[in-house]
């Protein structure tokens, strides 16, 4: 496959990349890395609950801070609204630098900061090992949570790209959590090689990288020759994205999509199904994962290119949320991810029969583009409101906030 223009400047060479499936694998590795940290721990997450997983993370961060490790933790306030004062105070009194992204009061118990969420899930330990993915710190990512436990993925990476992730996270601390205007250092390779994989770290912000992840997908679609497999929890991308995906199917690429069949948010399935006719008419095969809620944001193309991260393929992630994915060129990693997705398709998915997808009314070819445009752009338009300008607050031991930090 050829190089992709949007990522040409961010590819790093010489990595070990390991796929982590679900909370059982992810929490074990992250907690092990935190326990072994000697100098610095950087974390970012959207959801952090005060359950057995969240408490386990809290205790490890407190222990790390007490032994002299610098700990910086950025948490989205919309995704993590119910953390108690005692829970947070224990961290800050131990020396953890805890920041809440867009912490705003509610109106009659309703959270108003719906848009521009800090949706990234990142960890860097001692500038040596990094974690990127879609898994939050909550017990619903563990199988013993029950039938609503989430299916999800993350990647553990060692090698030069960890320096990029580290630099980005440090930059985000100084830019109210947005990470805007960050640029990777392309003048030289940083860090020691750890393997053979090429890796690119690509954030999405509301500045010059507002379409970075979407463009990376689309460039890969245009280069695909054999197969595209996408597994994404929330799917409602733009027409350009859909056009490139349909064009790939029409030129003979086997395109398979995995969506939620038992969604945690019913609207996710309604929105995706609204696009089914448009996709199956081009030969795209659609599978609905029915074992439990699907929360992953992953893809594999041509047994070489793959991505794992926090970005869904819906208007919030592609237009407003602060996201981060890693893109990997490595046959071994891509093969591992492809095999695991194949297991889902073969054992836990129901394939959509094109004959069962309604064709719709005669007026829908006219009304659908208009409605699609409104739905696709509404989060972006709403984000223009001053009330949705994000602010990051440092949580102090006395629970006071300093929004200038």
C-alpha positions as CSV (number, residue, x, y, z in Angstrom):
1,X,0.0,0.0,0.0
2,X,1.1,3.6,-0.6
3,X,1.7,6.3,2.0
4,X,-1.2,8.5,3.0
5,X,-0.8,12.2,2.7
6,X,-2.5,13.3,5.9
7,X,0.0,11.1,7.9
8,X,3.2,11.4,5.9
9,X,4.7,13.7,8.5
10,X,3.9,11.7,11.6
11,X,4.9,8.1,10.8
12,X,7.5,6.8,13.2
13,X,9.5,3.6,12.7
14,X,10.5,0.8,15.1
15,X,7.7,-0.1,17.4
16,X,6.2,-2.9,19.4
17,X,2.4,-2.7,19.3
18,X,0.2,-5.0,21.3
19,X,-3.6,-5.2,20.9
20,X,-5.5,-5.2,24.2
21,X,-9.1,-6.5,24.1
22,X,-11.6,-5.4,26.7
23,X,-11.0,-4.3,30.3
24,X,-9.5,-7.6,31.5
25,X,-6.4,-7.1,29.3
26,X,-6.3,-3.3,29.3
27,X,-6.6,-2.6,33.0
28,X,-4.1,-5.3,33.9
29,X,-1.4,-3.8,31.6
30,X,-2.1,-0.2,32.6
31,X,-2.2,-0.9,36.3
32,X,1.0,-2.9,36.0
33,X,2.7,0.0,34.2
34,X,1.5,2.5,36.8
35,X,2.8,0.3,39.6
36,X,6.2,0.2,37.9
37,X,6.4,4.0,37.1
38,X,9.5,5.7,38.4
39,X,9.2,9.3,37.2
40,X,6.0,10.4,35.5
41,X,2.4,9.2,34.7
42,X,0.2,11.1,32.3
43,X,-3.4,10.0,31.8
44,X,-6.5,11.3,30.0
45,X,-9.9,9.8,30.0
46,X,-13.5,10.6,29.2
47,X,-15.2,8.4,31.8
48,X,-14.0,7.6,35.2
49,X,-16.5,6.0,37.6
50,X,-16.2,5.6,41.4
51,X,-16.6,1.8,41.0
52,X,-14.1,-1.1,41.6
53,X,-12.1,-0.1,38.5
54,X,-12.1,3.6,39.3
55,X,-11.1,3.0,42.9
56,X,-8.3,0.6,41.8
57,X,-7.0,3.3,39.6
58,X,-7.3,6.0,42.3
59,X,-5.3,3.9,44.8
60,X,-2.5,3.2,42.3
61,X,-2.2,6.8,41.4
62,X,-2.1,7.8,45.1
63,X,0.6,5.3,45.8
64,X,2.6,6.5,42.8
65,X,2.4,10.1,43.8
66,X,3.5,9.3,47.4
67,X,6.6,7.5,46.2
68,X,7.6,10.7,44.2
69,X,6.2,10.0,40.8
70,X,4.7,13.1,39.0
71,X,1.1,12.3,38.1
72,X,-1.0,14.4,35.8
73,X,-4.6,13.3,35.1
74,X,-7.1,15.0,32.8
75,X,-10.7,13.9,33.1
76,X,-13.7,15.0,31.1
77,X,-16.3,16.5,33.5
78,X,-19.3,15.6,31.3
79,X,-18.2,11.9,31.1
80,X,-17.3,11.8,34.8
81,X,-19.9,13.9,36.6
82,X,-20.5,11.9,39.8
83,X,-17.0,11.7,41.4
84,X,-17.3,12.5,45.1
85,X,-15.3,15.2,46.8
86,X,-13.6,12.7,49.2
87,X,-12.6,10.6,46.2
88,X,-11.0,13.5,44.4
89,X,-9.5,15.0,47.6
90,X,-7.6,11.8,48.4
91,X,-5.8,12.2,45.0
92,X,-5.0,15.9,45.3
93,X,-3.8,15.6,48.8
94,X,-1.4,12.9,47.7
95,X,0.0,15.3,45.1
96,X,-1.8,14.2,41.9
97,X,-2.3,17.0,39.5
98,X,-5.9,16.5,38.6
99,X,-7.7,18.6,36.0
100,X,-11.4,18.5,35.0
101,X,-12.2,19.4,31.4
102,X,-15.2,21.7,31.0
103,X,-16.5,21.4,34.5
104,X,-19.8,23.3,34.6
105,X,-22.8,23.5,36.9
106,X,-26.0,21.8,35.9
107,X,-29.4,23.5,35.3
108,X,-32.2,21.7,37.2
109,X,-29.9,18.6,37.2
110,X,-29.3,18.7,33.5
111,X,-25.7,18.9,32.2
112,X,-25.5,21.6,29.5
113,X,-21.9,21.0,28.4
114,X,-23.0,18.3,25.9
115,X,-20.6,19.3,23.0
116,X,-16.8,19.5,22.6
117,X,-16.0,16.7,25.0
118,X,-12.5,15.6,25.8
119,X,-13.1,12.1,24.6
120,X,-9.4,10.9,24.4
121,X,-8.2,7.8,26.3
122,X,-4.4,8.1,26.6
123,X,-1.7,7.0,29.0
124,X,2.1,7.5,29.0
125,X,4.4,6.1,31.6
126,X,7.9,7.4,32.1
127,X,8.0,8.5,28.4
128,X,8.6,4.8,27.7
129,X,5.2,3.1,27.2
130,X,2.0,4.4,25.9
131,X,-1.7,3.3,25.7
132,X,-4.3,4.5,23.2
133,X,-7.8,3.3,22.7
134,X,-11.5,3.5,23.6
135,X,-11.6,1.9,27.0
136,X,-12.7,4.1,29.9
137,X,-12.0,3.5,33.6
138,X,-15.3,1.8,34.6
139,X,-16.4,-1.6,35.5
140,X,-18.7,-1.9,32.5
141,X,-15.7,-2.8,30.5
142,X,-15.3,-6.1,32.4
143,X,-17.2,-9.2,31.5
144,X,-18.4,-9.8,35.0
145,X,-20.4,-6.6,34.8
146,X,-23.0,-8.7,33.0
147,X,-24.9,-8.6,29.7
148,X,-24.3,-4.8,29.3
149,X,-20.5,-5.2,29.6
150,X,-18.8,-3.4,26.6
151,X,-16.7,-4.9,23.8
152,X,-13.7,-2.6,23.2
153,X,-10.1,-2.3,22.3
154,X,-6.9,-0.5,23.0
155,X,-3.2,-0.7,22.0
156,X,-0.1,-0.7,24.0
157,X,2.9,0.7,22.2
158,X,6.6,1.1,22.8
159,X,9.0,3.0,20.6
160,X,9.6,6.5,19.2
161,X,5.9,7.5,18.8
162,X,5.6,7.4,22.6
163,X,7.6,10.7,22.6
164,X,4.9,12.2,20.3
165,X,2.1,11.1,22.6
166,X,4.0,12.4,25.6
167,X,4.7,15.8,24.0
168,X,1.0,16.1,23.0
169,X,-0.2,15.3,26.5
170,X,2.2,17.8,28.0
171,X,1.0,20.4,25.4
172,X,-2.6,19.7,26.3
173,X,-1.9,20.5,29.9
174,X,-0.8,24.0,28.8
175,X,-3.7,24.5,26.4
176,X,-6.7,23.9,28.5
177,X,-6.8,20.2,27.5
178,X,-7.5,20.9,23.8
179,X,-4.0,20.1,22.5
180,X,-4.5,22.5,19.6
181,X,-1.5,23.9,17.8
182,X,0.6,20.9,18.8
183,X,3.0,19.7,16.1
184,X,5.1,16.5,16.2
185,X,8.9,17.0,16.1
186,X,9.7,15.7,12.6
187,X,13.3,16.9,12.6
188,X,14.6,13.6,14.0
189,X,13.5,10.3,15.4
190,X,13.1,10.3,19.2
191,X,13.3,7.3,21.5
192,X,14.8,3.8,21.0
193,X,13.3,1.4,18.5
194,X,11.4,-1.4,20.1
195,X,10.1,-3.5,17.2
196,X,9.2,-3.4,13.5
197,X,5.9,-1.6,13.4
198,X,5.4,1.9,11.9
199,X,3.0,4.0,14.0
200,X,1.4,7.4,13.6
201,X,-0.3,9.2,16.5
202,X,-3.0,11.5,15.2
203,X,-5.3,13.6,17.4
204,X,-8.4,15.4,16.3
205,X,-9.0,19.0,17.6
206,X,-11.1,21.9,16.7
207,X,-8.2,23.7,15.0
208,X,-6.2,22.7,12.0
209,X,-6.7,19.0,12.8
210,X,-10.5,19.2,12.7
211,X,-10.7,16.5,10.0
212,X,-7.4,14.6,10.6
213,X,-8.8,11.2,11.6
214,X,-11.6,11.3,9.0
215,X,-9.0,12.2,6.3
216,X,-6.7,9.3,7.4
217,X,-9.6,6.8,7.0
218,X,-10.6,8.2,3.6
219,X,-7.0,8.2,2.2
220,X,-6.7,4.5,3.3
221,X,-10.1,3.7,1.6
222,X,-8.8,5.1,-1.7
223,X,-5.6,3.0,-1.4
224,X,-7.3,-0.2,-0.4
225,X,-7.1,-3.1,-2.8
226,X,-8.4,-6.2,-1.0
227,X,-10.4,-5.7,2.1
228,X,-11.7,-3.1,4.5
229,X,-13.1,-4.1,7.9
230,X,-14.4,-1.4,10.2
231,X,-15.9,-2.0,13.7
232,X,-17.3,1.2,15.2
233,X,-19.8,1.8,17.9
234,X,-21.3,5.0,16.5
235,X,-21.5,5.3,12.7
236,X,-22.9,8.3,10.9
237,X,-20.1,9.9,8.8
238,X,-20.2,12.4,6.0
239,X,-21.1,11.8,2.4
240,X,-17.4,12.1,1.4
241,X,-16.5,9.3,3.8
242,X,-19.4,7.1,2.6
243,X,-18.6,7.8,-1.1
244,X,-15.0,6.7,-0.7
245,X,-16.2,3.6,1.2
246,X,-18.8,2.8,-1.6
247,X,-16.2,3.4,-4.3
248,X,-13.9,0.9,-2.7
249,X,-16.6,-1.8,-2.7
250,X,-17.6,-1.0,-6.3
251,X,-14.0,-1.6,-7.5
252,X,-13.9,-5.0,-5.9
253,X,-12.6,-4.4,-2.4
254,X,-14.4,-6.6,0.2
255,X,-15.9,-4.0,2.6
256,X,-17.3,-5.3,5.9
257,X,-18.8,-3.1,8.7
258,X,-19.5,-4.2,12.3
259,X,-22.1,-2.0,14.2
260,X,-23.9,-2.4,17.5
261,X,-26.8,-4.7,17.4
262,X,-27.5,-4.4,21.1
263,X,-26.5,-0.7,21.5
264,X,-26.1,1.1,24.8
265,X,-27.7,4.1,23.1
266,X,-30.6,3.1,20.8
267,X,-30.1,6.1,18.6
268,X,-26.7,4.7,17.5
269,X,-28.4,1.8,15.8
270,X,-31.2,3.9,14.4
271,X,-28.7,6.3,12.8
272,X,-26.5,3.5,11.4
273,X,-29.5,1.7,9.9
274,X,-30.6,4.8,8.2
275,X,-27.5,4.4,6.0
276,X,-27.8,0.7,5.3
277,X,-29.6,1.0,1.9
278,X,-27.0,3.4,0.8
279,X,-24.2,1.0,1.7
280,X,-25.6,-2.4,0.7
281,X,-26.5,-1.1,-2.8
282,X,-22.7,-0.7,-3.3
283,X,-21.9,-4.2,-2.1
284,X,-20.9,-3.3,1.4
285,X,-21.6,-6.2,3.9
286,X,-23.0,-5.1,7.3
287,X,-22.8,-7.1,10.5
288,X,-24.7,-6.3,13.7
289,X,-22.8,-7.4,16.9
290,X,-25.5,-8.9,19.2
291,X,-23.6,-10.4,22.1
292,X,-23.4,-7.1,24.2
293,X,-22.9,-3.4,23.6
294,X,-20.1,-2.7,21.1
295,X,-17.8,0.2,22.1
296,X,-14.8,-0.3,19.8
297,X,-13.4,2.2,17.3
298,X,-11.0,0.0,15.1
299,X,-10.4,-0.8,11.5
300,X,-8.1,-3.1,9.4
301,X,-7.3,-2.6,5.7
302,X,-5.4,-5.0,3.4
303,X,-3.8,-7.0,6.3
304,X,-1.3,-4.2,6.9
305,X,-3.0,-0.9,7.9
306,X,-5.0,-0.7,11.1
307,X,-6.2,1.9,13.6
308,X,-7.3,1.9,17.2
309,X,-8.4,4.9,19.2
310,X,-11.2,6.9,20.8
311,X,-12.8,8.3,17.6
312,X,-16.2,7.1,16.6
313,X,-17.4,7.8,13.1
314,X,-20.3,10.1,14.0
315,X,-20.8,13.9,14.0
316,X,-19.7,14.3,17.6
317,X,-16.3,12.5,17.1
318,X,-15.7,13.8,13.6
319,X,-16.9,17.4,14.2
320,X,-16.5,18.4,17.9
321,X,-15.0,15.9,20.3
322,X,-11.3,15.9,21.1
323,X,-10.1,12.5,20.0
324,X,-6.9,10.5,19.4
325,X,-6.1,7.4,17.4
326,X,-3.0,5.5,16.5
327,X,-2.5,4.2,13.0
328,X,-0.3,1.2,12.6
329,X,1.5,-0.4,9.6
330,X,2.4,-3.9,10.6
331,X,1.1,-7.2,9.3
332,X,1.4,-9.0,12.6
333,X,-0.7,-6.4,14.5
334,X,-3.2,-6.1,11.6
335,X,-3.5,-9.8,11.4
336,X,-4.2,-10.1,15.1
337,X,-6.9,-7.4,15.0
338,X,-8.4,-9.0,11.8
339,X,-8.6,-12.4,13.4
340,X,-10.4,-11.0,16.5
341,X,-12.9,-9.1,14.4
342,X,-13.4,-12.2,12.3
343,X,-14.3,-14.1,15.5
344,X,-16.9,-11.5,16.2
345,X,-18.3,-11.7,12.7
346,X,-18.4,-15.5,12.7
347,X,-19.7,-16.2,16.2
348,X,-21.5,-13.1,17.6
349,X,-22.9,-11.1,14.7
350,X,-25.9,-11.2,12.5
351,X,-25.3,-10.3,8.9
352,X,-27.8,-7.8,7.4
353,X,-29.6,-9.3,4.4
354,X,-29.8,-6.6,1.7
355,X,-33.3,-7.9,0.8
356,X,-34.5,-7.0,4.3
357,X,-33.3,-3.4,4.1
358,X,-36.2,-1.1,3.0
359,X,-35.7,1.1,0.0
360,X,-37.7,4.0,1.3
361,X,-40.2,6.4,-0.2
362,X,-39.7,8.2,-3.6
363,X,-39.1,11.5,-2.0
364,X,-36.2,10.3,0.3
365,X,-33.5,10.8,-2.3
366,X,-34.3,14.5,-2.0
367,X,-35.0,14.9,1.7
368,X,-32.2,12.5,2.9
369,X,-29.3,14.7,1.9
370,X,-30.8,17.8,3.6
371,X,-31.6,15.9,6.8
372,X,-28.2,14.2,6.7
373,X,-26.5,17.6,6.4
374,X,-28.4,19.0,9.3
375,X,-27.7,16.0,11.6
376,X,-24.1,15.9,10.5
377,X,-23.5,19.6,11.1
378,X,-25.7,20.3,14.1
379,X,-23.0,19.5,16.7
380,X,-20.6,21.8,14.9
381,X,-23.1,24.6,14.8
382,X,-24.1,24.2,18.4
383,X,-20.4,24.3,19.3
384,X,-20.2,27.9,18.1
385,X,-22.2,28.9,21.2
386,X,-20.0,30.6,23.9
387,X,-21.5,28.4,26.5
388,X,-19.7,25.5,25.0
389,X,-16.3,27.0,25.0
390,X,-14.3,24.4,27.1
391,X,-12.3,25.4,30.2
392,X,-10.0,23.1,32.1
393,X,-9.9,23.4,35.9
394,X,-7.2,22.3,38.3
395,X,-8.7,20.5,41.3
396,X,-6.9,21.5,44.5
397,X,-6.9,19.7,47.8
398,X,-9.6,22.1,49.1
399,X,-11.6,21.3,45.9
400,X,-11.1,24.9,44.7
401,X,-10.6,25.4,41.0
402,X,-8.0,27.4,39.1
403,X,-9.3,27.7,35.5
404,X,-6.2,29.6,34.4
405,X,-4.0,26.5,34.7
